[in-house]
Amino acid sequence: MPVPSASPEEVSPSAPRPASYAAAGVDIEAGERAVEQFRQWTEKATRPEVLGGLGGFAGLFKLKIGKYTEPVLAASTDGVGTKIAVAQALDKHDTIGLDLVAMVVDDLVVCGAEPLFLQDYIAVGALVPERVASIVKGIADGCQRAGCALLGGETAEHPGLMQPGDYDLSASGVGIVEADAMLSPERVRPGDVVVALGSSGLHSNGYSLARHVLLDLARMPLTGQVEEFGRTLGEELLEPTRIYAPDCMALAAETDIRTFAHITGGGLARNLSRVLPRGLVAVCDRGSWTPAPVFKLIASRGRVERAEMEQAFNMGVGMVAVLDPEDVDRALAVLTARHVPAWVLGDVRRAREVDADADGPRVLLRGEHPRF
């Protein structure tokens, strides 16, 4: 039986308006405007293997199998963490995408894989096209620096779940490496040398502790000038994560690299331990480098103990290369030419040579940082 409809004159002026997606907080037209704004950036972050363009249901990448004898695909997924809170507080969103790319591609390269493509996911409380376009610009810039394609992604609006100004990022990336060229702990030998690649700052780890100390305890304003930094606190905290992937690929092409270690959450000791085989220990010298002022500021303002600092932050070492001792000079020359600060951090020894348990810690940090 048909439901009788009310005539216009019978509709109460106070009756609720019809529900809609926009009224619920999701603006589809804003999403389309955002895509048009960041299209110019994504079209630059490409590779010859990419098929089609922005807007498809899936990104397409034509893998040229003939280039490889026994190709192995590597995959990595990561995010940026609470560094996003600093970007939101300053309403500056054009560099956080660089951090996202770095966290993904610098994991891929640890096994020797060349990053091929990346896909991002951006969740927002309310879709502001200009803000999303700024974020995607950073992601596209990062992909260009890493030499990979931004193959696509997703922007999701989550009203009611997130506040209007909130957002979060994640990305997945895929790389490729020849099976016989894969880097792994099994390649590491006693006598190998550990070379540090300097970080650009905090990178994208430890921000919950950094924000707690500097903003909550020390009550330092993000816009305030900090003499030790020569810039504002916010500018220091938003310094993008260094993207090492192309530098690591250059090292792998020109030297006998055993393995890399990306120094992220857990710090130098825990991440370097992940790429060392049982029975071997990397002995590293804190005296070989001075951490950047931001680390000293956090330690002093929060009275943070050294063990806590070293497991929460990279302390100035963003990537580590383990290589044949005969290639050390060449490796340092390659990195210097590529404007990456690098130095000899230590060497690899048998556990018994340093009175260590074969099943115990695989990294020993010795000495003190100068001027820290």
C-alpha positions as CSV (number, residue, x, y, z in Angstrom):
1,M,0.0,0.0,0.0
2,P,1.5,3.4,-1.0
3,V,2.5,5.7,1.8
4,P,0.6,9.0,1.5
5,S,2.8,12.0,1.1
6,A,2.3,15.4,2.7
7,S,1.5,18.3,0.5
8,P,3.9,21.3,0.7
9,E,1.4,23.2,2.9
10,E,1.2,20.3,5.3
11,V,4.9,20.2,6.0
12,S,5.8,21.8,9.4
13,P,8.5,24.5,9.1
14,S,10.1,23.0,12.2
15,A,10.4,19.5,10.6
16,P,14.0,18.2,10.4
17,R,15.7,18.5,7.0
18,P,16.4,15.3,5.1
19,A,19.6,13.6,6.2
20,S,22.6,13.7,3.8
21,Y,26.2,12.6,3.7
22,A,27.3,16.2,3.9
23,A,25.2,16.9,6.9
24,A,26.8,13.9,8.6
25,G,30.2,15.4,8.1
26,V,31.4,13.9,4.8
27,D,31.9,16.3,1.9
28,I,32.4,14.3,-1.3
29,E,32.8,17.5,-3.4
30,A,35.6,18.6,-1.1
31,G,37.4,15.3,-1.7
32,E,37.2,15.9,-5.5
33,R,38.6,19.4,-5.1
34,A,41.4,18.0,-3.0
35,V,42.3,15.5,-5.8
36,E,42.4,18.3,-8.3
37,Q,44.7,20.4,-6.1
38,F,47.3,17.6,-5.5
39,R,47.1,16.1,-9.0
40,Q,50.0,18.3,-10.2
41,W,52.2,16.9,-7.5
42,T,51.4,13.2,-7.8
43,E,51.9,13.4,-11.6
44,K,55.6,14.3,-11.0
45,A,56.2,11.4,-8.6
46,T,56.2,8.7,-11.2
47,R,58.4,6.1,-13.0
48,P,58.3,4.7,-16.5
49,E,56.7,1.5,-15.2
50,V,53.5,3.3,-14.0
51,L,50.4,2.6,-16.1
52,G,47.4,4.9,-16.1
53,G,47.0,7.9,-14.0
54,L,45.3,9.2,-10.9
55,G,41.8,8.2,-10.3
56,G,41.7,4.5,-10.9
57,F,40.5,1.9,-8.4
58,A,44.0,0.4,-8.3
59,G,47.5,1.6,-9.1
60,L,49.2,-0.3,-12.0
61,F,52.9,-0.9,-12.2
62,K,54.3,-2.9,-15.1
63,L,57.2,-4.9,-13.7
64,K,59.9,-5.6,-16.2
65,I,60.8,-9.1,-15.3
66,G,63.4,-9.4,-18.0
67,K,65.6,-7.0,-16.1
68,Y,66.0,-9.5,-13.3
69,T,67.3,-13.0,-12.9
70,E,65.5,-13.9,-9.7
71,P,63.6,-10.9,-8.4
72,V,62.4,-10.6,-4.8
73,L,59.7,-8.1,-3.8
74,A,60.0,-6.3,-0.5
75,A,57.1,-4.6,1.2
76,S,56.9,-2.1,4.1
77,T,54.2,-0.2,5.9
78,D,54.6,2.6,8.4
79,G,53.3,6.0,9.6
80,V,54.6,9.2,11.1
81,G,53.4,9.0,14.7
82,T,52.8,11.9,17.0
83,K,55.0,14.2,15.0
84,I,51.8,15.0,13.3
85,A,50.6,16.8,16.5
86,V,53.4,19.4,15.9
87,A,52.3,19.9,12.3
88,Q,48.7,20.4,13.4
89,A,49.6,22.8,16.2
90,L,51.6,24.9,13.8
91,D,49.2,24.4,10.9
92,K,52.1,23.5,8.7
93,H,51.6,20.3,6.7
94,D,53.9,20.4,3.7
95,T,56.8,18.4,5.2
96,I,55.1,15.6,7.1
97,G,54.7,13.7,3.9
98,L,58.5,13.6,3.6
99,D,58.6,11.8,6.9
100,L,56.1,9.3,5.8
101,V,58.0,8.4,2.7
102,A,61.3,8.1,4.6
103,M,59.9,5.8,7.2
104,V,58.7,3.4,4.4
105,V,61.5,3.5,1.8
106,D,64.3,3.5,4.4
107,D,63.0,0.2,5.7
108,L,62.8,-1.3,2.2
109,V,66.4,-0.4,1.4
110,V,67.8,-2.3,4.5
111,C,67.6,-5.5,2.5
112,G,69.0,-3.9,-0.6
113,A,65.6,-3.4,-2.3
114,E,65.2,-0.5,-4.7
115,P,61.9,1.3,-3.8
116,L,59.4,1.0,-6.7
117,F,56.2,2.6,-5.6
118,L,54.3,3.8,-2.5
119,Q,50.6,4.2,-1.7
120,D,49.3,6.5,1.0
121,Y,46.3,6.6,3.3
122,I,45.2,9.8,4.9
123,A,42.4,9.8,7.5
124,V,40.9,13.2,8.4
125,G,38.3,14.5,10.8
126,A,37.1,17.0,8.2
127,L,38.4,17.2,4.7
128,V,40.0,20.6,3.9
129,P,41.3,20.4,0.3
130,E,44.2,22.8,0.8
131,R,45.5,20.9,3.8
132,V,45.3,17.5,2.1
133,A,46.9,18.9,-1.0
134,S,49.8,20.2,1.2
135,I,50.2,16.8,2.8
136,V,50.2,15.0,-0.5
137,K,52.7,17.5,-2.0
138,G,55.1,16.4,0.8
139,I,54.5,12.8,0.0
140,A,55.1,13.4,-3.7
141,D,58.3,15.3,-3.0
142,G,59.5,12.4,-0.9
143,C,58.8,9.9,-3.6
144,Q,60.7,12.0,-6.1
145,R,63.7,12.1,-3.7
146,A,63.5,8.4,-3.1
147,G,63.2,7.6,-6.8
148,C,59.9,5.8,-6.5
149,A,56.4,6.4,-7.8
150,L,53.4,7.6,-5.8
151,L,51.1,5.0,-7.2
152,G,47.9,6.1,-5.6
153,G,46.2,6.3,-2.2
154,E,43.1,7.0,-0.2
155,T,41.7,9.9,1.7
156,A,39.0,9.1,4.2
157,E,36.9,11.5,6.1
158,H,36.0,10.3,9.7
159,P,33.5,12.8,11.3
160,G,32.6,11.8,14.8
161,L,35.7,9.6,15.1
162,M,38.3,12.3,14.7
163,Q,38.1,16.0,15.5
164,P,37.8,18.3,12.5
165,G,41.4,19.4,12.5
166,D,42.9,16.0,13.2
167,Y,44.4,13.7,10.7
168,D,46.7,10.6,10.5
169,L,48.9,9.2,7.8
170,S,50.2,5.8,6.8
171,A,51.7,4.3,3.7
172,S,52.8,1.0,2.1
173,G,55.7,0.7,-0.3
174,V,57.1,-2.1,-2.5
175,G,60.7,-2.5,-3.6
176,I,62.6,-5.1,-5.6
177,V,66.0,-6.8,-5.2
178,E,67.8,-9.7,-6.9
179,A,67.8,-12.7,-4.7
180,D,71.6,-13.1,-4.8
181,A,72.0,-9.4,-3.9
182,M,69.8,-9.3,-0.9
183,L,71.4,-7.9,2.2
184,S,71.0,-9.9,5.4
185,P,72.6,-10.7,8.8
186,E,74.0,-13.9,7.3
187,R,76.5,-11.7,5.3
188,V,78.0,-10.0,8.3
189,R,81.5,-11.2,9.3
190,P,83.9,-10.5,12.2
191,G,86.0,-7.6,11.4
192,D,83.4,-5.8,9.4
193,V,83.1,-2.0,10.0
194,V,80.0,-0.2,11.1
195,V,79.5,3.2,9.4
196,A,77.0,5.7,10.7
197,L,74.9,7.9,8.5
198,G,73.9,11.1,10.4
199,S,70.3,11.9,11.1
200,S,68.7,15.2,10.3
201,G,67.3,15.4,13.8
202,L,64.6,13.5,15.7
203,H,63.3,12.0,12.4
204,S,59.9,10.5,13.3
205,N,60.4,8.7,16.5
206,G,60.2,9.6,20.2
207,Y,57.9,12.5,19.7
208,S,55.6,11.5,22.6
209,L,58.6,11.9,24.9
210,A,59.9,15.0,23.2
211,R,56.5,16.7,23.3
212,H,56.0,15.8,26.9
213,V,59.4,17.2,27.9
214,L,59.6,20.3,25.8
215,L,55.9,21.3,25.6
216,D,54.4,19.9,28.8
217,L,57.2,20.0,31.4
218,A,59.4,22.9,30.0
219,R,56.4,24.7,28.6
220,M,58.4,25.9,25.6
221,P,56.4,27.6,22.9
222,L,56.6,26.0,19.4
223,T,57.0,29.5,17.9
224,G,59.7,30.6,20.3
225,Q,63.3,31.0,19.1
226,V,65.8,28.6,20.5
227,E,69.4,29.8,20.6
228,E,70.9,26.3,20.4
229,F,68.9,25.6,17.2
230,G,69.2,29.0,15.5
231,R,65.5,28.7,14.7
232,T,62.2,28.1,16.4
233,L,61.4,25.0,18.4
234,G,58.6,24.2,15.9
235,E,61.0,24.4,13.0
236,E,63.4,22.1,14.7
237,L,60.7,19.5,15.6
238,L,59.3,19.6,12.0
239,E,62.7,19.0,10.4
240,P,62.0,16.3,7.9
241,T,63.4,12.8,8.3
242,R,66.3,12.2,6.0
243,I,65.5,9.9,3.1
244,Y,68.5,7.5,2.8
245,A,67.2,5.1,0.1
246,P,69.1,6.6,-2.9
247,D,72.3,7.0,-0.9
248,C,72.1,3.4,0.4
249,M,71.5,2.1,-3.2
250,A,74.6,4.1,-4.3
251,L,76.6,2.5,-1.5
252,A,75.4,-1.0,-2.4
253,A,76.3,-0.4,-6.1
254,E,79.9,0.8,-5.3
255,T,80.9,-1.1,-2.1
256,D,80.6,-4.5,-0.5
257,I,77.7,-3.8,1.8
258,R,76.8,-6.6,4.2
259,T,73.6,-5.0,5.5
260,F,72.0,-1.8,6.6
261,A,70.0,-0.9,9.8
262,H,67.4,1.8,9.8
263,I,67.5,3.5,13.3
264,T,63.9,4.2,14.3
265,G,61.9,3.3,17.4
266,G,64.2,1.4,19.8
267,G,67.3,3.4,19.0
268,L,70.7,2.4,17.7
269,A,71.3,-0.7,19.8
270,R,68.0,-2.5,19.2
271,N,67.8,-1.7,15.5
272,L,71.4,-2.6,14.8
273,S,71.0,-5.9,16.7
274,R,68.3,-6.9,14.3
275,V,70.8,-7.3,11.5
276,L,73.6,-9.1,13.3
277,P,73.8,-12.9,13.5
278,R,74.1,-14.9,16.7
279,G,77.6,-14.9,18.2
280,L,78.6,-11.5,16.7
281,V,78.6,-8.2,18.5
282,A,78.9,-4.6,17.1
283,V,81.1,-2.5,19.4
284,C,80.2,1.1,18.8
285,D,81.9,4.2,20.2
286,R,79.8,7.1,21.5
287,G,82.9,9.3,21.3
288,S,82.8,9.2,17.5
289,W,80.0,11.7,17.3
290,T,78.1,14.5,19.1
291,P,74.3,14.3,19.1
292,A,72.5,17.4,17.8
293,P,71.5,20.1,20.4
294,V,67.8,18.9,20.4
295,F,68.8,15.7,22.0
296,K,70.8,17.5,24.8
297,L,67.8,19.8,25.3
298,I,65.4,17.0,25.8
299,A,67.8,15.1,28.1
300,S,68.5,18.2,30.3
301,R,64.9,19.7,30.5
302,G,63.4,16.3,31.2
303,R,66.2,14.8,33.3
304,V,65.9,11.9,30.9
305,E,68.4,9.1,31.7
306,R,70.8,8.0,29.0
307,A,69.3,4.5,28.6
308,E,65.9,6.1,28.0
309,M,67.3,8.6,25.5
310,E,69.1,5.9,23.6
311,Q,66.0,3.7,23.2
312,A,63.6,6.5,22.4
313,F,65.7,8.5,19.9
314,N,68.2,7.9,17.1
315,M,70.6,10.3,19.0
316,G,72.0,11.5,15.7
317,V,72.4,8.2,13.8
318,G,69.6,7.6,11.3
319,M,71.0,4.7,9.3
320,V,73.9,2.3,9.8
321,A,75.9,0.4,7.1
322,V,77.9,-2.7,7.9
323,L,80.5,-3.3,5.3
324,D,83.8,-4.9,4.3
325,P,86.7,-3.0,6.0
326,E,88.5,-2.6,2.7
327,D,85.5,-0.5,1.4
328,V,85.3,1.9,4.3
329,D,87.2,4.8,2.6
330,R,85.2,4.3,-0.6
331,A,81.9,4.3,1.3
332,L,82.8,7.5,3.2
333,A,83.8,9.2,-0.1
334,V,80.5,8.1,-1.8
335,L,78.4,9.5,1.1
336,T,80.4,12.7,1.3
337,A,79.9,13.3,-2.4
338,R,76.1,12.8,-1.8
339,H,76.2,15.3,1.2
340,V,75.4,12.7,3.8
341,P,77.3,13.1,7.1
342,A,79.0,9.8,7.8
343,W,81.7,8.4,10.1
344,V,83.1,5.1,11.4
345,L,81.0,4.1,14.4
346,G,82.6,0.8,15.3
347,D,83.3,-2.7,14.2
348,V,81.9,-6.3,14.5
349,R,83.6,-8.8,16.7
350,R,83.0,-12.3,18.0
351,A,81.0,-12.3,21.3
352,R,83.8,-14.1,23.1
353,E,86.3,-11.4,22.1
354,V,84.4,-8.9,24.2
355,D,83.3,-11.2,27.0
356,A,79.7,-11.2,25.8
357,D,77.2,-14.0,25.8
358,A,76.5,-15.3,22.4
359,D,72.8,-15.0,23.1
360,G,73.1,-11.7,24.9
361,P,73.1,-8.1,23.5
362,R,74.5,-7.8,20.0
363,V,75.4,-4.1,20.3
364,L,77.8,-2.6,22.9
365,L,77.8,1.2,23.2
366,R,81.0,2.4,24.9
367,G,82.4,5.7,25.9
368,E,80.8,9.1,26.2
369,H,79.6,11.6,23.6
370,P,81.8,14.7,23.4
371,R,80.2,18.0,24.4
372,F,76.9,16.3,25.4
